[in-house]
Amino acid sequence: MISKVVRSKAGKTLQISLSLKKGDRIEKIIIAGDFIAIPSSAIDRLEESLTNTSEEDVDIKIREGLEGVYLVGVTEDDMISLIRELILSLRSYGPQRS
């Protein structure tokens, strides 16, 4: 599993940890930080919906999963960008995959 923390332009931190399985699909993802999501259960649902997702579908899953969710301190684009960055990093370091 690989993890990275970034500070968004909106001022809050976003930490995403993820691992890939064969076929470059997300095996496990954890989204955390000091941002606010209302309702907070939306993040748990989002993590679940991103499991087994390919990089190409990340933006669709994020936008669908956060539809109607009020975010403070991060944006959907922050999440998409960081997830894609982590996927690319894992592809470069294949042995870290589970």
C-alpha positions in Angstrom: 0.0 0.0 0.0 1.2 3.5 -0.9 0.1 6.7 0.8 0.5 10.4 0.3 -0.6 13.5 2.1 -1.2 16.8 0.3 -2.5 20.2 1.3 -5.2 21.4 -1.1 -5.5 24.9 -2.4 -8.6 25.1 -0.2 -6.4 24.8 2.9 -7.0 21.3 4.3 -5.0 18.1 4.1 -6.0 15.1 2.0 -4.4 11.7 2.7 -5.0 8.8 0.3 -3.6 5.3 0.8 -4.2 2.7 -1.9 -3.0 -0.6 -3.2 -3.5 -2.2 -6.6 -4.2 -5.7 -7.7 -3.5 -7.3 -11.0 -4.9 -5.4 -13.9 -4.1 -2.1 -12.2 -7.5 -2.0 -10.4 -7.8 -0.5 -6.9 -7.6 -3.3 -4.3 -8.0 -1.1 -1.2 -8.3 2.7 -0.7 -8.4 4.8 2.4 -9.4 8.5 2.1 -8.6 10.7 5.1 -7.6 14.2 6.2 -8.8 17.2 8.1 -11.3 18.2 5.4 -15.1 18.0 6.0 -17.6 15.9 4.1 -21.3 16.2 4.9 -22.6 13.6 5.3 -19.4 12.0 6.6 -20.6 8.5 5.6 -20.1 9.6 2.0 -16.3 8.9 2.3 -16.9 5.3 3.4 -19.3 4.8 0.5 -16.8 6.4 -1.9 -14.0 4.1 -0.7 -16.2 1.1 -1.3 -17.3 2.2 -4.7 -13.7 2.9 -5.8 -12.7 -0.7 -4.9 -12.0 -2.7 -8.1 -12.0 0.5 -10.2 -9.5 1.2 -12.9 -7.7 4.5 -13.3 -9.8 5.4 -16.3 -13.0 5.3 -14.2 -11.7 7.1 -11.1 -13.1 10.5 -12.1 -16.5 9.1 -12.8 -16.7 7.2 -9.6 -15.5 10.2 -7.5 -18.0 12.6 -9.2 -20.9 10.1 -8.8 -19.9 9.2 -5.2 -19.7 12.8 -4.1 -22.8 14.0 -5.9 -24.9 15.9 -3.3 -22.0 15.8 -0.8 -20.8 19.1 0.7 -17.0 19.2 0.8 -15.0 21.8 2.8 -11.3 22.1 2.4 -10.8 19.7 -0.6 -12.3 19.3 -4.0 -13.2 16.3 -6.2 -10.4 17.3 -8.5 -7.9 17.1 -5.5 -9.0 13.5 -4.9 -8.9 12.5 -8.5 -5.5 14.0 -9.0 -4.0 12.3 -5.9 -5.5 8.9 -6.7 -4.1 9.0 -10.2 -0.7 10.1 -9.0 -0.6 7.1 -6.5 -1.7 4.7 -9.2 1.1 5.9 -11.5 3.6 5.5 -8.7 2.5 2.0 -8.0 2.8 1.1 -11.6 6.4 2.3 -11.6 7.1 0.1 -8.5 5.3 -3.1 -9.4 6.8 -5.2 -6.6 4.9 -3.2 -4.0 1.6 -4.5 -5.3 -0.3 -7.1 -3.3 
